[in-house]
Amino acid sequence: MTASLPEHVHPREVSLATALTALADPVRLSLVRELFAAEDWERPCGSFDVPVRKAALSHHFAVLRQAGLLEQRDRGQRRYNRLRRPEFDERFPGLLDLALRTDLD
């Protein structure tokens, strides 16, 4: 049995409310920050240090995909992630820069 491919939403199709909701959750913000610090396609889903179980983590990844922040692709048995920064910045200039600032926490 193979896993279904994740559905991706392009940031140009995302509302500001959806983007803000995705970034407002501390776990999702942590995922975004870790992806920002990594190279594209470097981080598999299981490599993130977050205080949630696998099912909850899958939900957080889905929310980030639906907000246009995350792209995922399967390689072998693992699913790898890429922060869609250029596309997201084009749609919401400055929003990701603001979210990535740690001095606002």
Rosetta constraint file for C-alpha pairs under 8 A:
AtomPair CA 5 CA 73 HARMONIC 7.76 0.50
AtomPair CA 5 CA 74 HARMONIC 7.80 0.50
AtomPair CA 6 CA 62 HARMONIC 7.97 0.50
AtomPair CA 6 CA 72 HARMONIC 6.92 0.50
AtomPair CA 6 CA 73 HARMONIC 7.79 0.50
AtomPair CA 7 CA 65 HARMONIC 7.29 0.50
AtomPair CA 7 CA 66 HARMONIC 7.91 0.50
AtomPair CA 8 CA 65 HARMONIC 5.39 0.50
AtomPair CA 8 CA 66 HARMONIC 6.32 0.50
AtomPair CA 8 CA 68 HARMONIC 7.01 0.50
AtomPair CA 8 CA 70 HARMONIC 7.83 0.50
AtomPair CA 8 CA 71 HARMONIC 6.54 0.50
AtomPair CA 9 CA 13 HARMONIC 6.73 0.50
AtomPair CA 9 CA 14 HARMONIC 7.46 0.50
AtomPair CA 9 CA 65 HARMONIC 6.18 0.50
AtomPair CA 9 CA 66 HARMONIC 5.29 0.50
AtomPair CA 9 CA 67 HARMONIC 6.76 0.50
AtomPair CA 9 CA 68 HARMONIC 5.14 0.50
AtomPair CA 10 CA 14 HARMONIC 7.12 0.50
AtomPair CA 10 CA 67 HARMONIC 7.95 0.50
AtomPair CA 10 CA 68 HARMONIC 5.06 0.50
AtomPair CA 10 CA 87 HARMONIC 7.67 0.50
AtomPair CA 11 CA 67 HARMONIC 6.61 0.50
AtomPair CA 11 CA 68 HARMONIC 4.24 0.50
AtomPair CA 11 CA 69 HARMONIC 7.05 0.50
AtomPair CA 11 CA 87 HARMONIC 6.27 0.50
AtomPair CA 11 CA 88 HARMONIC 5.41 0.50
AtomPair CA 11 CA 91 HARMONIC 6.18 0.50
AtomPair CA 12 CA 68 HARMONIC 7.94 0.50
AtomPair CA 12 CA 87 HARMONIC 7.84 0.50
AtomPair CA 12 CA 88 HARMONIC 7.77 0.50
AtomPair CA 12 CA 91 HARMONIC 5.66 0.50
AtomPair CA 13 CA 68 HARMONIC 7.93 0.50
AtomPair CA 14 CA 18 HARMONIC 6.39 0.50
AtomPair CA 14 CA 19 HARMONIC 6.82 0.50
AtomPair CA 14 CA 66 HARMONIC 7.74 0.50
AtomPair CA 14 CA 67 HARMONIC 5.90 0.50
AtomPair CA 14 CA 68 HARMONIC 6.64 0.50
AtomPair CA 15 CA 19 HARMONIC 6.42 0.50
AtomPair CA 16 CA 20 HARMONIC 6.08 0.50
AtomPair CA 16 CA 92 HARMONIC 7.85 0.50
AtomPair CA 17 CA 21 HARMONIC 6.04 0.50
AtomPair CA 18 CA 22 HARMONIC 6.21 0.50
AtomPair CA 18 CA 67 HARMONIC 5.85 0.50
AtomPair CA 19 CA 23 HARMONIC 6.34 0.50
AtomPair CA 19 CA 67 HARMONIC 5.23 0.50
AtomPair CA 19 CA 68 HARMONIC 7.73 0.50
AtomPair CA 20 CA 24 HARMONIC 5.95 0.50
AtomPair CA 21 CA 25 HARMONIC 7.09 0.50
AtomPair CA 22 CA 28 HARMONIC 6.71 0.50
AtomPair CA 22 CA 29 HARMONIC 7.84 0.50
AtomPair CA 22 CA 63 HARMONIC 6.25 0.50
AtomPair CA 22 CA 64 HARMONIC 6.03 0.50
AtomPair CA 22 CA 67 HARMONIC 6.41 0.50
AtomPair CA 23 CA 28 HARMONIC 6.27 0.50
AtomPair CA 23 CA 29 HARMONIC 5.38 0.50
AtomPair CA 23 CA 99 HARMONIC 7.03 0.50
AtomPair CA 24 CA 28 HARMONIC 7.62 0.50
AtomPair CA 24 CA 29 HARMONIC 6.89 0.50
AtomPair CA 25 CA 29 HARMONIC 6.05 0.50
AtomPair CA 26 CA 30 HARMONIC 6.09 0.50
AtomPair CA 27 CA 31 HARMONIC 6.34 0.50
AtomPair CA 27 CA 50 HARMONIC 6.60 0.50
AtomPair CA 27 CA 51 HARMONIC 7.84 0.50
AtomPair CA 27 CA 60 HARMONIC 7.56 0.50
AtomPair CA 28 CA 32 HARMONIC 6.21 0.50
AtomPair CA 28 CA 60 HARMONIC 6.03 0.50
AtomPair CA 28 CA 61 HARMONIC 7.66 0.50
AtomPair CA 28 CA 64 HARMONIC 7.23 0.50
AtomPair CA 29 CA 33 HARMONIC 6.14 0.50
AtomPair CA 29 CA 99 HARMONIC 7.55 0.50
AtomPair CA 29 CA 100 HARMONIC 7.93 0.50
AtomPair CA 30 CA 34 HARMONIC 6.16 0.50
AtomPair CA 30 CA 50 HARMONIC 7.68 0.50
AtomPair CA 31 CA 35 HARMONIC 6.14 0.50
AtomPair CA 31 CA 48 HARMONIC 7.09 0.50
AtomPair CA 31 CA 50 HARMONIC 7.98 0.50
AtomPair CA 32 CA 36 HARMONIC 6.08 0.50
AtomPair CA 32 CA 69 HARMONIC 7.93 0.50
AtomPair CA 32 CA 83 HARMONIC 6.99 0.50
AtomPair CA 32 CA 100 HARMONIC 7.90 0.50
AtomPair CA 33 CA 37 HARMONIC 6.44 0.50
AtomPair CA 33 CA 100 HARMONIC 6.11 0.50
AtomPair CA 34 CA 38 HARMONIC 6.48 0.50
AtomPair CA 34 CA 48 HARMONIC 7.67 0.50
AtomPair CA 35 CA 39 HARMONIC 7.51 0.50
AtomPair CA 35 CA 40 HARMONIC 7.89 0.50
AtomPair CA 35 CA 43 HARMONIC 7.33 0.50
AtomPair CA 35 CA 81 HARMONIC 7.59 0.50
AtomPair CA 35 CA 82 HARMONIC 6.76 0.50
AtomPair CA 35 CA 83 HARMONIC 5.85 0.50
AtomPair CA 36 CA 83 HARMONIC 6.50 0.50
AtomPair CA 38 CA 42 HARMONIC 6.42 0.50
AtomPair CA 38 CA 43 HARMONIC 7.14 0.50
AtomPair CA 39 CA 43 HARMONIC 7.90 0.50
AtomPair CA 39 CA 82 HARMONIC 7.82 0.50
AtomPair CA 40 CA 81 HARMONIC 6.99 0.50
AtomPair CA 40 CA 82 HARMONIC 4.85 0.50
AtomPair CA 40 CA 83 HARMONIC 7.04 0.50
AtomPair CA 41 CA 80 HARMONIC 5.35 0.50
AtomPair CA 41 CA 81 HARMONIC 5.11 0.50
AtomPair CA 41 CA 82 HARMONIC 5.24 0.50
AtomPair CA 42 CA 80 HARMONIC 6.72 0.50
AtomPair CA 42 CA 81 HARMONIC 7.04 0.50
AtomPair CA 42 CA 82 HARMONIC 7.77 0.50
AtomPair CA 43 CA 47 HARMONIC 6.31 0.50
AtomPair CA 43 CA 48 HARMONIC 7.86 0.50
AtomPair CA 43 CA 80 HARMONIC 5.50 0.50
AtomPair CA 43 CA 81 HARMONIC 5.74 0.50
AtomPair CA 43 CA 82 HARMONIC 7.83 0.50
AtomPair CA 44 CA 48 HARMONIC 7.93 0.50
AtomPair CA 44 CA 78 HARMONIC 6.16 0.50
AtomPair CA 44 CA 79 HARMONIC 5.37 0.50
AtomPair CA 44 CA 80 HARMONIC 4.14 0.50
AtomPair CA 44 CA 81 HARMONIC 6.19 0.50
AtomPair CA 45 CA 78 HARMONIC 7.37 0.50
AtomPair CA 45 CA 79 HARMONIC 5.92 0.50
AtomPair CA 45 CA 80 HARMONIC 6.14 0.50
AtomPair CA 45 CA 81 HARMONIC 7.03 0.50
AtomPair CA 52 CA 56 HARMONIC 5.93 0.50
AtomPair CA 52 CA 57 HARMONIC 6.16 0.50
AtomPair CA 53 CA 57 HARMONIC 6.13 0.50
AtomPair CA 54 CA 58 HARMONIC 6.16 0.50
AtomPair CA 55 CA 59 HARMONIC 6.41 0.50
AtomPair CA 56 CA 60 HARMONIC 6.33 0.50
AtomPair CA 57 CA 61 HARMONIC 6.27 0.50
AtomPair CA 58 CA 62 HARMONIC 6.22 0.50
AtomPair CA 59 CA 63 HARMONIC 6.30 0.50
AtomPair CA 60 CA 64 HARMONIC 6.31 0.50
AtomPair CA 61 CA 65 HARMONIC 6.21 0.50
AtomPair CA 61 CA 70 HARMONIC 7.50 0.50
AtomPair CA 62 CA 66 HARMONIC 6.15 0.50
AtomPair CA 63 CA 67 HARMONIC 6.21 0.50
AtomPair CA 64 CA 68 HARMONIC 6.39 0.50
AtomPair CA 64 CA 69 HARMONIC 5.28 0.50
AtomPair CA 64 CA 70 HARMONIC 5.50 0.50
AtomPair CA 65 CA 69 HARMONIC 5.78 0.50
AtomPair CA 65 CA 70 HARMONIC 4.75 0.50
AtomPair CA 65 CA 71 HARMONIC 6.25 0.50
AtomPair CA 68 CA 84 HARMONIC 7.02 0.50
AtomPair CA 68 CA 88 HARMONIC 6.71 0.50
AtomPair CA 69 CA 83 HARMONIC 5.86 0.50
AtomPair CA 69 CA 84 HARMONIC 5.20 0.50
AtomPair CA 69 CA 85 HARMONIC 7.02 0.50
AtomPair CA 69 CA 88 HARMONIC 6.40 0.50
AtomPair CA 70 CA 81 HARMONIC 6.74 0.50
AtomPair CA 70 CA 82 HARMONIC 5.77 0.50
AtomPair CA 70 CA 83 HARMONIC 4.86 0.50
AtomPair CA 70 CA 84 HARMONIC 5.48 0.50
AtomPair CA 71 CA 81 HARMONIC 5.76 0.50
AtomPair CA 71 CA 82 HARMONIC 5.16 0.50
AtomPair CA 71 CA 83 HARMONIC 6.46 0.50
AtomPair CA 71 CA 84 HARMONIC 6.49 0.50
AtomPair CA 72 CA 79 HARMONIC 6.41 0.50
AtomPair CA 72 CA 80 HARMONIC 5.48 0.50
AtomPair CA 72 CA 81 HARMONIC 4.55 0.50
AtomPair CA 72 CA 82 HARMONIC 6.31 0.50
AtomPair CA 73 CA 79 HARMONIC 5.53 0.50
AtomPair CA 73 CA 80 HARMONIC 5.40 0.50
AtomPair CA 73 CA 81 HARMONIC 6.68 0.50
AtomPair CA 74 CA 78 HARMONIC 5.77 0.50
AtomPair CA 74 CA 79 HARMONIC 4.30 0.50
AtomPair CA 74 CA 80 HARMONIC 6.10 0.50
AtomPair CA 75 CA 79 HARMONIC 6.15 0.50
AtomPair CA 75 CA 80 HARMONIC 7.14 0.50
AtomPair CA 84 CA 88 HARMONIC 5.93 0.50
AtomPair CA 85 CA 89 HARMONIC 5.76 0.50
AtomPair CA 85 CA 96 HARMONIC 7.66 0.50
AtomPair CA 86 CA 90 HARMONIC 6.22 0.50
AtomPair CA 87 CA 91 HARMONIC 6.53 0.50
AtomPair CA 88 CA 92 HARMONIC 5.92 0.50
AtomPair CA 88 CA 93 HARMONIC 7.62 0.50
AtomPair CA 88 CA 96 HARMONIC 7.67 0.50
AtomPair CA 89 CA 93 HARMONIC 4.61 0.50
AtomPair CA 89 CA 94 HARMONIC 6.56 0.50
AtomPair CA 89 CA 95 HARMONIC 7.24 0.50
AtomPair CA 89 CA 96 HARMONIC 6.85 0.50
AtomPair CA 92 CA 96 HARMONIC 7.66 0.50
AtomPair CA 94 CA 98 HARMONIC 6.21 0.50
AtomPair CA 95 CA 99 HARMONIC 6.24 0.50
AtomPair CA 96 CA 100 HARMONIC 6.03 0.50
AtomPair CA 97 CA 101 HARMONIC 6.56 0.50
AtomPair CA 101 CA 105 HARMONIC 7.90 0.50
